[in-house]
Amino acid sequence: MPPEVQKWDPKTMFNLSQQELDIIAKRKAMVQERKQLFRVLNDPRASGFGGTVFDPAMQRWYSARHTYGQHFKATRSHYAWLWGALILPVGFFTYFITKERNEREARYRRGEVSTKDKPFKNNY
């Protein structure tokens, strides 16, 4: 006579609680979902959408970047950035370059610099 067959019960065999079994099932579902995602990404005919996976979070990010100008509100920090990064540096460089160029041209016209000593003497 064959020995009595035990029924297989994972709770008693591996001493797992119901919470641990739920975690294992959740991980298994995540693996299946990941496999499905990679299958859709790698096979354009798998999803029916042309090989792209719609991600609502990415769509929100793209939409936020695209509609930035529609929701823009000028604040003091925006004006500070405008002046500090654009207007003042351009103004300072323009002033100093123009001043240096005018002084150099005045020295040339007064004859303080000979023609052979001029930089870019072929331009004059």
Backbone as numpy.savetxt, mean C-alpha at the origin, in Angstrom:
# Nx Ny Nz CAx CAy CAz Cx Cy Cz
-15.28 -68.30 18.83 -16.11 -67.14 18.83 -15.22 -65.89 18.83
-15.49 -64.91 17.93 -14.66 -63.71 17.89 -14.86 -62.85 19.13
-13.83 -62.14 19.51 -13.98 -61.28 20.68 -15.00 -60.19 20.41
-15.55 -59.69 21.47 -16.58 -58.67 21.33 -15.97 -57.39 20.74
-16.62 -56.84 19.72 -16.12 -55.66 19.02 -16.52 -54.42 19.81
-15.53 -53.59 20.06 -15.82 -52.34 20.76 -16.28 -51.30 19.74
-17.19 -50.47 20.18 -17.59 -49.36 19.32 -16.57 -48.25 19.49
-16.21 -47.66 18.36 -15.19 -46.61 18.38 -15.82 -45.29 18.80
-15.31 -44.71 19.87 -15.80 -43.44 20.37 -14.59 -42.51 20.57
-14.45 -41.45 19.75 -13.26 -40.60 19.85 -13.17 -39.87 21.19
-14.30 -39.61 21.82 -14.25 -38.89 23.10 -13.54 -39.72 24.17
-13.81 -41.02 24.16 -13.18 -41.86 25.18 -11.81 -42.35 24.72
-11.62 -42.50 23.42 -10.36 -43.04 22.93 -9.22 -42.03 23.05
-9.48 -40.75 22.72 -8.43 -39.74 22.73 -8.58 -38.76 23.88
-9.58 -38.93 24.70 -9.83 -38.04 25.83 -9.95 -36.58 25.38
-10.77 -36.34 24.37 -10.99 -35.00 23.86 -12.33 -34.47 24.36
-12.31 -33.21 24.73 -13.57 -32.60 25.15 -14.35 -32.16 23.91
-15.58 -31.79 24.12 -16.42 -31.34 23.00 -15.87 -30.05 22.40
-15.30 -29.20 23.24 -14.71 -27.94 22.76 -13.53 -28.23 21.83
-12.68 -29.18 22.22 -11.54 -29.53 21.37 -11.99 -30.16 20.07
-13.02 -30.96 20.09 -13.55 -31.54 18.86 -14.13 -30.46 17.95
-14.76 -29.46 18.53 -15.29 -28.35 17.73 -14.16 -27.57 17.08
-13.05 -27.37 17.81 -11.89 -26.66 17.25 -11.31 -27.45 16.09
-11.21 -28.76 16.24 -10.69 -29.60 15.16 -11.59 -29.51 13.93
-12.89 -29.54 14.13 -13.83 -29.45 13.01 -13.73 -28.07 12.34
-13.55 -27.03 13.13 -13.43 -25.68 12.59 -12.16 -25.54 11.74
-11.06 -26.12 12.22 -9.81 -26.09 11.45 -9.94 -26.85 10.14
-10.63 -27.98 10.20 -10.83 -28.77 8.99 -11.65 -27.98 7.97
-12.66 -27.25 8.44 -13.47 -26.43 7.53 -12.63 -25.29 6.94
-11.74 -24.71 7.74 -10.88 -23.65 7.24 -9.93 -24.16 6.16
-9.40 -25.37 6.35 -8.51 -25.96 5.35 -9.27 -26.18 4.05
-10.50 -26.69 4.14 -11.31 -26.91 2.95 -11.60 -25.58 2.24
-11.88 -24.54 3.01 -12.15 -23.23 2.42 -10.92 -22.67 1.73
-9.74 -22.86 2.35 -8.50 -22.40 1.74 -8.21 -23.15 0.45
-8.44 -24.47 0.46 -8.24 -25.24 -0.76 -9.17 -24.77 -1.87
-10.41 -24.47 -1.53 -11.37 -23.97 -2.52 -10.92 -22.62 -3.06
-10.40 -21.75 -2.20 -9.93 -20.44 -2.63 -8.78 -20.57 -3.62
-7.80 -21.41 -3.32 -6.68 -21.59 -4.22 -7.11 -22.26 -5.53
-8.10 -23.13 -5.45 -8.60 -23.76 -6.67 -9.25 -22.70 -7.56
-10.00 -21.79 -6.98 -10.64 -20.73 -7.76 -9.60 -19.77 -8.32
-8.59 -19.44 -7.54 -7.57 -18.51 -8.00 -6.75 -19.10 -9.14
-6.48 -20.38 -9.10 -5.61 -21.00 -10.09 -6.35 -21.49 -11.32
-7.66 -21.63 -11.25 -8.43 -22.12 -12.39 -9.50 -21.08 -12.72
-9.37 -20.35 -13.83 -10.33 -19.30 -14.14 -11.75 -19.81 -14.36
-11.90 -21.06 -14.72 -13.24 -21.59 -14.99 -13.90 -22.16 -13.76
-13.20 -22.19 -12.63 -13.74 -22.87 -11.45 -14.84 -22.08 -10.77
-14.74 -20.75 -10.77 -15.70 -19.97 -9.99 -16.86 -19.45 -10.80
-16.67 -19.33 -12.10 -17.70 -18.73 -12.92 -17.60 -17.22 -12.99
-16.60 -16.63 -12.30 -16.43 -15.18 -12.31 -15.13 -14.78 -13.01
-14.54 -15.66 -13.78 -13.34 -15.30 -14.51 -12.07 -15.44 -13.70
-12.04 -16.27 -12.68 -10.81 -16.51 -11.93 -10.53 -15.50 -10.86
-11.46 -14.63 -10.55 -11.25 -13.66 -9.48 -12.14 -14.01 -8.30
-11.65 -13.69 -7.13 -12.42 -13.93 -5.92 -12.81 -12.56 -5.37
-14.10 -12.33 -5.18 -14.56 -11.05 -4.68 -14.30 -10.97 -3.19
-13.55 -9.97 -2.79 -13.24 -9.75 -1.39 -13.84 -8.40 -0.98
-14.86 -8.40 -0.12 -15.50 -7.14 0.24 -14.55 -6.16 0.93
-13.60 -6.66 1.70 -12.67 -5.77 2.38 -11.79 -5.04 1.37
-11.31 -5.75 0.36 -10.49 -5.11 -0.68 -11.33 -4.11 -1.47
-12.57 -4.43 -1.73 -13.44 -3.50 -2.45 -13.66 -2.22 -1.66
-13.84 -2.34 -0.34 -13.98 -1.15 0.49 -12.71 -0.31 0.45
-11.54 -0.97 0.48 -10.26 -0.26 0.46 -10.10 0.49 -0.86
-10.37 -0.17 -1.99 -10.26 0.48 -3.29 -11.25 1.64 -3.40
-12.46 1.45 -2.93 -13.47 2.50 -3.01 -13.08 3.70 -2.16
-12.51 3.45 -0.99 -12.09 4.55 -0.12 -10.99 5.37 -0.79
-10.05 4.70 -1.49 -8.98 5.42 -2.16 -9.52 6.18 -3.38
-10.47 5.60 -4.06 -10.98 6.20 -5.30 -11.86 7.42 -5.02
-12.57 7.43 -3.92 -13.50 8.52 -3.63 -12.95 9.48 -2.57
-11.63 9.52 -2.41 -11.04 10.38 -1.39 -11.37 11.84 -1.64
-11.30 12.27 -2.89 -11.54 13.68 -3.22 -12.97 14.11 -2.95
-13.91 13.21 -3.06 -15.31 13.57 -2.84 -15.59 13.85 -1.37
-14.80 13.26 -0.48 -15.04 13.42 0.95 -13.97 14.27 1.63
-13.15 14.97 0.83 -12.05 15.74 1.39 -12.58 16.99 2.09
-12.06 17.26 3.27 -12.38 18.47 4.02 -11.07 19.14 4.40
-10.92 20.39 4.00 -9.68 21.11 4.28 -9.61 21.44 5.77
-8.47 21.14 6.37 -8.25 21.45 7.78 -6.92 22.20 7.91
-6.61 22.61 9.12 -5.35 23.31 9.34 -4.15 22.44 9.01
-4.24 21.18 9.32 -3.09 20.31 9.03 -2.89 20.15 7.53
-3.98 20.15 6.76 -3.82 20.08 5.31 -3.13 21.33 4.78
-3.54 22.50 5.30 -2.89 23.73 4.86 -1.44 23.79 5.32
-1.16 23.29 6.51 0.23 23.25 6.99 1.07 22.36 6.10
0.54 21.23 5.71 1.28 20.34 4.81 1.48 21.00 3.45
0.47 21.67 2.93 0.58 22.35 1.65 1.69 23.39 1.69
1.70 24.23 2.72 2.73 25.25 2.83 4.10 24.66 3.09
4.18 23.69 4.01 5.48 23.13 4.39 6.11 22.25 3.32
5.30 21.57 2.54 5.85 20.63 1.57 5.90 21.18 0.16
5.09 22.18 -0.15 5.04 22.66 -1.54 5.40 24.13 -1.68
4.66 25.00 -1.05 4.78 26.43 -1.35 6.08 27.02 -0.80
6.41 26.81 0.47 7.62 27.40 1.04 8.91 26.87 0.40
9.07 25.57 0.22 10.32 25.11 -0.43 10.49 25.66 -1.84
9.43 25.69 -2.61 9.53 26.23 -3.97 9.85 27.72 -3.91
9.22 28.44 -3.01 9.49 29.87 -2.87 10.93 30.14 -2.45
11.43 29.40 -1.46 12.82 29.59 -1.02 13.82 29.28 -2.13
13.63 28.15 -2.81 14.55 27.81 -3.89 14.49 28.84 -5.00
13.30 29.30 -5.35 13.18 30.31 -6.40 13.89 31.59 -5.99
13.70 32.03 -4.75 14.33 33.26 -4.29 15.85 33.15 -4.31
16.40 32.09 -3.72 17.85 31.98 -3.62 18.50 31.73 -4.97
17.88 30.96 -5.83 18.46 30.73 -7.15 18.43 32.01 -7.98
17.31 32.74 -7.92 17.21 34.00 -8.67 18.21 35.02 -8.14
18.36 35.11 -6.82 19.31 36.05 -6.22 20.74 35.72 -6.64
21.11 34.45 -6.57 22.46 34.05 -6.95 22.70 34.30 -8.44
21.74 34.04 -9.27 21.87 34.24 -10.71 22.02 35.73 -11.03
21.22 36.57 -10.39 21.32 38.02 -10.64 22.67 38.57 -10.18
23.17 38.12 -9.02 24.48 38.56 -8.55 25.59 38.12 -9.50
25.53 36.93 -9.98 26.53 36.42 -10.91 26.50 37.22 -12.21
25.29 37.47 -12.71 25.16 38.24 -13.95 25.69 39.67 -13.76
25.46 40.25 -12.57 25.97 41.61 -12.30 27.49 41.61 -12.28
28.11 40.58 -11.71 29.58 40.50 -11.71 30.12 40.37 -13.14
29.42 39.61 -13.97 29.85 39.48 -15.36 29.77 40.83 -16.08
28.67 41.55 -15.87 28.46 42.82 -16.58 29.42 43.92 -16.08
29.81 43.87 -14.81 30.76 44.85 -14.28 32.19 44.52 -14.70
32.42 43.33 -15.21 33.75 42.95 -15.67 34.62 42.38 -14.57
34.05 41.96 -13.47 34.83 41.40 -12.37 35.30 39.99 -12.69
34.64 39.32 -13.61 35.00 37.95 -13.98 35.36 37.95 -15.45
36.58 37.47 -15.77 36.98 37.43 -17.18 36.24 36.32 -17.91
36.23 36.40 -19.20 35.47 35.44 -20.01 36.01 34.04 -19.83
37.33 33.92 -19.73 37.89 32.56 -19.59 37.59 31.93 -18.23
37.26 32.74 -17.22 36.95 32.21 -15.89 35.47 31.91 -15.68
34.64 32.28 -16.66 33.21 32.06 -16.50 32.90 30.57 -16.65
32.08 30.04 -15.75 31.58 28.69 -16.00 30.56 28.76 -17.14
30.50 27.75 -17.92 29.57 27.70 -19.07 29.85 28.90 -19.99
31.15 29.17 -20.25 31.50 30.36 -21.05 31.02 30.27 -22.49
30.69 29.07 -22.93 30.19 28.93 -24.29 28.76 29.43 -24.43
28.07 29.61 -23.31 26.68 30.07 -23.36 26.60 31.59 -23.48
27.73 32.32 -23.29 27.68 33.79 -23.30 28.32 34.32 -24.54
